[in-house]
Amino acid sequence: MVDGNPKGCQGTEGDLHDRVPSDKPHNQMETSAVDAQIGPRSGELDLDRAIMRFFHFVIQAVLLGSSLIDRNREMREEAMTQQANAGFIRDEMVRAKSVAKDLESRLTELEAKK
């Protein structure tokens, strides 16, 4: 026995037969019948492969779109944070100018009193 088959026989897959004796002349005819049976299946495999590639492409596009949406949201949040920081700094500068003006007026008053 070789690979679970009796000596002189080879195992095949398909609906035509379970074992084909390898030393018989009709082996070639049955093999071509098996090839004819595999032919449409290879077309189905090509179609399956094309469908699989299509869905892979669609999934990649969805993932890319999702990542772009996430990145867009992050950039928008970052811009809002920067605007808030700029507003805070602007308010601080206005207060600092107000304090500087107040200190200058006090200094002027003190110099006038001397």
Long-range contacts (C-beta under 8 A, 24 or more apart in sequence): 14-38
